[in-house]
Amino acid sequence: MPEQTTQHTPSPAPEADAGPVTATPSRRVLIAGSIGNFVEWFDIGIYGTLSSVIAGNFFAQGDRTAALLSTFAIFAVGFAIRPVGALYFGPLADRVGRNRVLAITVLITSAATFAIGVLPTYATVGTLAPLLLVLARLVQGFAAGGETSSAVSLLFEYAPRNRRGYYTSYGAALGFVAFVCGAGVALVLSLSFGDDQMSAYAWRIPFLLALPLGVAGLYLRLKLDDTPEFVRMEEAGEVATAPMKETFRTSGRPMLVLAGVIVLKGVAHWILQTFMVSYLTDTMHFSQAQSFAASTVCMGAVALLIPCAGLLSDKVGRRPLLIGGSVGLIVLAWPCLLLMSFENAPLAVAAMVLLGLPIAAYDGAANASMAELFPARIRTGAIAIPYNISVSLFGGTAPYIATWLVSSTGYDLAPSYYLMFAGLITLVAVVLGVRETAGPRAEKTVTG
């Protein structure tokens, strides 16, 4: 498979879109490549959706805002260790293959998620409860450091060259499906058991479901051959022996660009997917059932739109989708939160869906754009390191910062400014640093 170099950077770049189209990936490849994202995001979605319940179970009763902030601080702890996981799993996937690393990460993630479902509460063991929760989140975060980059590389390298945006978008789409399932399960449990029983024991059920999901994911990934590109490199003796060293030597600038591009994903994803349920419940005074319903409808809409945006990015290019998503978030953030403040359930649902539109546009192009920044021999590690640093700094802290902004300013719409800030950073990174890699305006040369 030919390698490309861009016109204005000395570092090697990924394979061009020109040339023969490879075979379409099977459904098994798409499911196996994306199921780890499903398990990871199912856990994170459940954690965020049930954040108010978790706060009540793992911290002393008293100041509800302080307990919620502590819950989101533990959420951020799981992200803080992700760069460590990236430094380990990313280069490992470049040395031994994408599917082997993916098998390890899905097993660790599902086991840690299951563990949260069986942890004792504060009422049972006191301060040991939040400490055990921190430990489970650290294990989850370490494994997650290698999940997204390996999954993106696998889907990208299996995909036809003219459908890379479409196929790599499945990872992001299935992540939102996981949030739909998580929020949907929480909604069903809330309606079935009521708030009291939900807080007492029913909250554990979604976390326990992660174990069978992880076993299924492990089975699918162990049955999957590695990507054609990695197999070709193995046969040609071109697999990097020191991928981390090569990555930092050749790809410093693209890694910085990627870190900026991912800021929107970090902030917007985790505010929409993790913060919004507690925001609607505690700040906007909706019931838990109404908040779960709004989240479920929003995530379902975004999940359906992401592959459409991925396909569009293959037709018109990645930059229009990335720029459109960034501008859309800047423009829509404040009006959408304003609509939520009217305490009208249909308006809140419409606002959530409207806020999800620019995120769907961005997600349709983001994964392929990441992969196209780097050559195959260092792709997974080169994605993993800046991706996880950016997500750790901006994503893991987003629910905490959003909650703190409301609490400290007394202004219910304050989180919208953080969303706008994230959209602006990504917009600048895309405009200044991302070359077009697909569609009729692709800027690249093929060297062989």
N, C-alpha and C positions, 0 to 999 in steps of 0.2 A: 504494500500500500504506500503510495507516495507521501512524502512529507512536504509541508509548505513552510515558507518563511514569509513574514510580512515585509513590507517595503521600508519601514522606518525603525525597525528594531533588530539588533544583532542576534537576539536569542532565537533558537529554533522554535517553530510554531507547529501547530497540528496539521493533520491531513487536510487537504483541500476538498471542497465539495465537488470540484470538477472530476471527471473520470467515471469509470463504470460504477454502477450502483450495486452494492452488496445485497445478499439475500435478506428478505424481510424477517425480523426476529419473530420467533414463535411466541404464542401467548405465555408459554412456560418461562421464556426468558424475561418477558415483561413483568410477570408476577414475581419470579424469583429475584429479579433486580430491584423491585419496588417494595417487597413485603417487609424488609427491614425498616424502611421509612414508615411503613404502616404501623409496625409495632412501636417504634420510637415515638411517633407522633400520637399514637393512641394513648400511650402513657402520659406524654406531656399534655395532651388535650384533656385527659381525665384529671390530671393534677390541677390544671388551670380551672377547668369547669367546676371541680369540687373544692376549689381553694378555700372557700368560706367554711366548708365542712371540715376540711383538714385543719384549718386554723383552730376550730373548736375542739378537735380531738387531740392535737399534739402540743398545745400550749395552754398555760394556765388561764382560767376564765377571768375576765376583767375587761381590759381595754381591747375592744374588738378590732380597732384599726391597728394597734400594735401587734396583735396576733396575726392579722392578715399580712402586715409588712414582714413579719418573721417568716411566714409561710412562703412569701415571694423571695425572701432572702435565701431560703433553702433551695428554692427553684433556681436561683442564680448560681448557687454553689455547684450544681450539676453542670452548668455551662462553664464555670471557671476552670474545670479540669479538662474540658474538651480539647484545648490546644495540646495538652500532654498526650491525649489519645491520638490526636492528629499526627504528632511527631513520631508516634510509635506505629500506628496502623497504616498511615499514608505511604511512607517509604516501603513498608513491608509488602503492601499490595503491588508496588512497582517491582519488587524482587520475586515474590512467590505467586502472584496472580490475584486478580480481583475476587474471584469466587471463594477462595479459601479464607480470605479476610472477612468477606461478607458472612460466611457461615459462622465464624467466631463471634462477630459483633451482634448478630441477631440472637444468638444463644445467651450471651451475657446480658443484653438489654432486656430480654423477656424474663430472665431469671430475677434480675433486680426489680423489675416492675412487679412481678409476683410477690417478691419479698415485702414490698410496701403494703400489699393487701393483708399480710399476716402480722404486721408490726403491732406491738402493744401500744396503747394510748397513754397520754399524760395522766389520766385518772388511774391507770394501773401501775405504771413504773416511774411516774414523775418526769424529771428532766432527762432521763435516759431515752424517752420516746423521741424527742426532736433530734437527739444525737444519732439514733438508729436511722431516722429518716434522712439525715445528712449523709450517712454512710451509703445508703441505698442510692441516693441521688448521685453521689460521687462515682459509684460503679457504673450507673447508667451513662453518665456524662463521658467517662473514659471510653466506653464502647462506642458511643455516638460520634466521637472524634474521628472514627474511621468509616462510619456508615455512609454518609452522604457522598463523599468523594469517590468511594469505591463503587457505589451504586450508579452514580452519574457516569463514571468511566466505563462501567460494564454496558450500560444501555447505549451510550454514545458509540462504543466500538462495535457493538452488534448491529447498530441501526444502518439503514441505507443512507448514503451520503446526502441525498436530497430530502431526507425526512428526520434528520437528527434533532431538530427542535421538537418535532412531534413526539418522537419516541422518548427522548430524555425528559419531556414534560410529564410523562406518566409517573415518575418518582414523586414530583411535587403534587400531582393530582391525587395520587393514592394517599399521600400524607393528609390532604384535606378530607378525603374519604374517611381516614382514620378519625379525624376530628368529628366528622358527621356521626360515625359509629359511637365514638366516645360520648359526645353530647347527647346523641339519641338514647344511648343506654342510660345515661344520667337522668334524662327526661322521663323515660319509662319507669325507672326506679323511683324517682321523685313522685310521680303520679300514683304508682302502685303502693308505695310504703308510707308516703307522707314525709314531711320535713323532720319529724322527731325520729322515726325509725331510720330514715336516711342518714341522719347524723349519728345514730347509735351504732349501726352495723352494716346497713345496706351499701354504704359507700365503698366497702371492701370488694364487692363483687366485680366491678370493672377491672380492678388491678389483677384479680385472680385469673381473669380471662387471658391475660398476656402470655401465660405459660403454654397453653395449647397452641396459641398463635405462633409463638416462637418455635415450638417443635415442628409445626408445619413448615415454617420458613426455613428451618435448618434442613429438613428433608429435601425441599425443592432446591436449595442451593448446593447441597452435596451431590445432587443428581445432575447438576449443570456443568457443562464444559466451560473452560475459560474462554475469553473473547478471541475471535479470529486474529485480531491484531496482536494480542499478547502471545498467542501460540506461534504466530509468525516470527515475533521477536525471539522467542525461545529457540526456535529451529534455526534462526540465523545467528544466534549467539549475540544478540543486540540488547538483551535485558541489562539494565543499568546495575552495576555492582555496588555503587555508592550513590543511590538516587538523591539522598538529601543533600550531599555535597554538590552534586551536579545541579540540583534545583536552585540552590542559593547562588551558585556561580553564574548560571545562564539566564535565570528568569526572575530577577529581583523586581524589575519594573512591572511585568504582568501580574506578579503577586500583589503588589501595592494597588494596582488597578482593581484587581478582584476584591481585595479587602474593602475598597470604597463602594464597589457595585453591590456588595452583600449587605451594606448597612440597612438599606430599605427592607430587605428580607428579614433581617434580625429584628428590627423594631416593629415593622408592620405585622409580620406573622405572629409574634408573641403577644402583641397588644390585642390583635383581633382574636387570636385563638386561645389566649390564656387569661388576659386581663378583663376582657369584655363581659364575661358572665358575672364576675364579682362587681364590676363597675355598674352594670345594669341593676344588679340586686341591691348593692349597698349604697350607691350614689344616686341612681335614678329611680330607686324605690319600686322596681318591678318584682314580682314574685319569682321564686326559683324556677318554677315551671315556665313562666313567660321568658325568662332569660335563657333557659336551655333551648326553648323553641326557637328564639331569634338566632341563637348560635347555630343550631342545626340547619335551619333554612339557609343561612349565610354560607356555611361551609359546603353545603350541597351545591349551591349555585357556583361557588368558586371552583369546586372540584370538576364540575361539568365544563366550565369555561377555559380552564388551563390547557387541556389538549387542543382546543380550538385555537387558542393563542399560539401554542407551539407550532401548529400547522401553518398559521399565518406568518410566523417568523421564518419558516422555510420559504415562503413565497415572496415576502417583501423585505426580509432582513431582520436581524436581531435588534439593531439600534432603534428603529421606530417603536418597537414594543417596549424596550427598556426605557426610552425617553418618555413615551406616552404614559407608562405606569408611574414613573417618577412625578411627572407634571400632574397627573390625575390625583395622586395622593396629596400633593401640595394644595391643590384646588379644593378637594372634597373633604379633607379631614375635619375642618371646623364646622361646615354646614351639616355634616353627618352627625357629629356629636350634639349639635344644636337640636336636630330633629329628635334625638334620643331624650333630650331634656324635657320634652313636652309630656312625658309619662303616658304616651299612647302606644299600646303594644303594636298595632300594625305599622305605625310610623317608625318604631324602633327596628322592626324587621326590615322595612324598606331601607332604612339608614345603614343597617349592617350589610345588606346586599350591595348597596351603592358604594360603600367603603371597600367592599371586596373586589369591585370591578378593576380598578387600577392594579391591585395586587395580582389578580389573575393574568392580566396583560403582561406584567413584569415576569411572573413565574413561567409563562409560556416560552420565554426566550432565555431566561437566566441560566438554566442548567447547560444548554448547548453552548452558550457564550463562555461559560467557565471552562468547559472541556476544550474549546477551540483556541484558548489562550496558550495551550501547552502541548508539546509533543508526547506521544504515547509512552515513551520510556520513563518519563518523570511525571506523567499527568496526575496520577492519584495523589501523590504527596504534594505536588505543587498546588493542587486545589485544596487539599485538606488543611494545610497550615494557615494560609490567609483566611480561608472560609471560616474556620473554627475560631480563630482569634477575633474576627469581626463579629461573629455570632455571639461569642462569649461576652465581648465588651458591650455590644448594643442589644442583642437579643435576650440573653439571660437576665439582664438587668431591667429590661423594658417594663415588665409588670410592676416591679418595685418602684421604678422612677415614676411611672404613670400614677400609681397609688400615692406616692409621696407628693407629687405635684398637686393632686386634688386636696390632700390633707394640709399641706403647708400653705397653699395659696387661698384655699377656700373657694376656688373657682372650678366649677364642675367640668368646664370644657378645656381645662389646661392640658390634658394629654394630647389634644389635637395639635398643639404647637410642637410637641416632640415628634409626632408623625410627620409634620411638615419639615422639620429639621432633618429627619432621616431621608425624606424624598429629595431634599436639596443636595445633600452630600452625594447620594447616588447619581443624581442628574449631572452634577459636575464631573464625577468619575467617568460616567458613560460618554459625555460630550468630549472630554479631554483625552480619555485613555482607551476607549474601545473602538477598534477598527471593525468595519462591517465584514462579516464572515459568511453571509448567506444572502440569497436573493439577487436581483439584477445589479445591485450596486456593491457587490462584494469586492473588497480591495485586497487582493492577494496575488502572489505568483507561485507557480508550481515548479519546484526545482528537480523533481524526479521521484 
